[in-house]
Amino acid sequence: MKKKSKEVKVKKKRNKKKIIKSLSKGNRECIRIPTGVGGFDKLIEGGFEKNSTNLIMGGPGSGKTIFAMQFIIEGMKNGEKCLFITFEENKQSFYHNMKRFSWQLEEYEKKDLFTFLNYTPGKVKNMLEEGGGIIESIIIKNKISRLVIDSMTSFTLLFESEIEKREASLDLFNMIRKWNCTSLITLEGSPEGENKVYRALEFESDSIILMQFTRKIIARERFIEILKMRGTNHSKGLYKFVMAKSGIELSSTPVKSKKGA
């Protein structure tokens, strides 16, 4: 009887190992792209999923552009070619402002790692009609792997009706997916309220990161949270962050809720 019970235990162990192996083989391969944002990657299993399209949302001064640039800088440090498209920033002033974080964008540009494109929303509208246009040519020619569009809000102002805004935003998202880049798109506003563009994009984006610049008694503080991230066991907490010399740095622990809240 003892021998049989031992044999049963051995078989169970073997079967368990086989199940683990089969599960690991059946899982879809997921390559993580580090963001370079201090303390953030540990909250999302190491980074954004490769070739995902991610929405960074927040109000003015919340840190959306800095977050996006840290993502770009991290890629260039690893030899990746990156494209930053803006509808609002002047190249000279933008490069100057980024020096406060010791980001020498001119040097990356000389190495053909960084492309800065100051694009009018109207040109993007034409790009959608043309099916890719100049931006697609740059991405293919330069083998761009990281893309930032800052911001979707300016783009949607081209369109009068809410239906047109939603349709154009979805068309742009679908086009970005075809480019096989890991992409960040900034959007001004909050999920709360009647943000029709957000409602259209929330199901299309692979992740939604919410950044806040909130008044606390006599000063404002910045916070970040992950509203969703497909295929990722991400943190559900709210984290305070600061603008350090090297960019955004998150607190190591989430904000604790007040008792009775």
RAPE-V856130 format. One record per pair of residues at least 24 apart in sequence whose ideal C-beta (glycine too) atoms are under 10 Angstrom apart, sorted by the first residue. I is the first residue (numbers start at 1). J is the second residue. Records with the same first field share a line. If there is no record, write none. Layout:
BEGIN
I: J  J
END
This chain:
BEGIN
28: 231
30: 231  232
31: 182
32: 182  232
33: 71  74  75  78  80  145  146  182
34: 71  74  75  77  78
35: 67  68  70  71  72  73  74  75  182  184  209  248
36: 67  69  70  71  72  73  74  75  76  77  78  246  247  248
37: 63  66  67  68  70  71  73  74  209  224  241  247  248  249  250
38: 70  241  242  244  246  247  248  249  250  252
39: 224  239  241  248  249  250  251  252  253
40: 67  70  71  209  224  226  235  239  241  248  249  250
41: 74  250
42: 235  250  252
43: 224  225  226  229  232  233  234  235  236  237  239  250  254
44: 207  209  226  229  232  233  234  235
45: 229  231  232  233  234  235
46: 232
47: 71  74  182  232
48: 146  182  183  184  206  207  209  229  232
49: 182  206  207  229  230  231  232
50: 145  180  181  182
51: 145  176  177  179  180  181  182  183  206
52: 177  181  182  183  184  205  206  207  229  230  231  232
53: 147  149  172  173  174  176  177  179  181  182  183  184  185  201  204  205  206  207
54: 148  182  183  184  185  186  205  206  207  208  209  229  230
55: 152  173  183  184  185  186  187  198  201  202  204  205  206  207  208  209  210  227  228
56: 148  150  151  152  184  185  186  187  205  207  208  209  210  211  224
57: 151  152  153  185  186  187  188  189  190  191  195  198  201  202  205  208  209  210  211  212  227
58: 186  187  188  189  190  209  210  211  212  213  222  223  224
59: 188  189  190  211  212  213  214
60: 188  213
61: 211  213  220  222
62: 186  188  190  210  211  212  213  214  220  222  223  224
63: 211  212  213  222  223  224  241  242  243  247  248
64: 148  150  151  184  185  186  187  188  209  211  213
65: 89  94  97  98  148  150  151  186
66: 97  98  100  101  103  211  241  243  247  248
67: 148  184  186  209  211  224  241  247  248
68: 146  147  148  149  150  151  183  184  185  186
69: 94  97  98  101  103  105  148  150  184  247  248
70: 101  103  184  246  247  248  249
71: 146  147  148  182  183  184  247
72: 98  103  105  108  113  114  116  146  147  148  184
73: 98  101  102  103  104  105  108  113  114  146  246  247
74: 146  247
75: 108  113  114  144  145  146  147  148  182
76: 103  105  107  108  109  111  113  114  146
77: 108  113
78: 113  145  146
79: 111  113  145
80: 113  143  144  145  146  181  182
81: 108  111  112  113  114  115  138  139  141  142  143  144  145  146  181
82: 108  113  114  115  116  142  144  145  146  147  148  181  182
83: 114  115  116  117  135  138  139  142  144  145  146  147  148  149  179  181  183
84: 114  115  116  117  118  146  147  148  149  150  184
85: 115  116  117  118  119  123  124  135  138  147  148  149  150  151  155  185
86: 116  117  118  119  148  149  150  151  154  186
87: 117  118  119  120  121  122  123  124  149  150  151  152  153  154  155  157  158
88: 118  121  150  151  153  154
89: 116  118  150  151
90: 118
91: 116  117  118
94: 118  150
98: 247
100: 243  245  247
101: 243  244  245  246  247  248
102: 245  246  247
103: 246  247
112: 142  143
113: 142
114: 142  146
115: 139  141  142  144  147
117: 149
119: 149  154  155
120: 154  155  158
121: 152  153  154  155  156  157  158  159  168
122: 155  158
124: 149  152  154  155  158  168  172  175
125: 155  158  159  168  171  172
127: 171  172  175
128: 155  167  168  171  172  174  175
129: 171
131: 175  178
132: 175  178  179
133: 175
135: 175  176  179
136: 175  178  179
139: 176  178  179  180  181
140: 179  180
143: 181
144: 179  180  181  182  183
145: 179  180  181  182
146: 181  182  183  184
147: 176  179  180  181  182  183  184  185
148: 181  182  183  184  185  186
149: 176  183  184  185  186  187
150: 184  185  186  187
151: 185  186  187  188  189
152: 185  186  187  188  189  197  198  201
153: 186  187  188  189  195  197
154: 186  188
155: 185  187  197
156: 187  188  196  197  200
159: 197
161: 196
162: 194  196  197  199  200
163: 196  200
165: 196  197  200
166: 196  197  199  200  201
167: 200
168: 197  200
169: 196  197  198  200  201  204
170: 197  200  201  203  204
172: 201  204
173: 200  201  204  205
174: 204
176: 204
177: 204  206
182: 206
184: 209
186: 211
191: 227
202: 227  228
203: 228
205: 229  230
206: 230  231  232
207: 231  232  234
209: 234
210: 238
211: 241  248
212: 238  240  241
214: 240
216: 240
221: 255
222: 248  250
223: 250  251  254  255
224: 248  250  251
225: 254  255
END
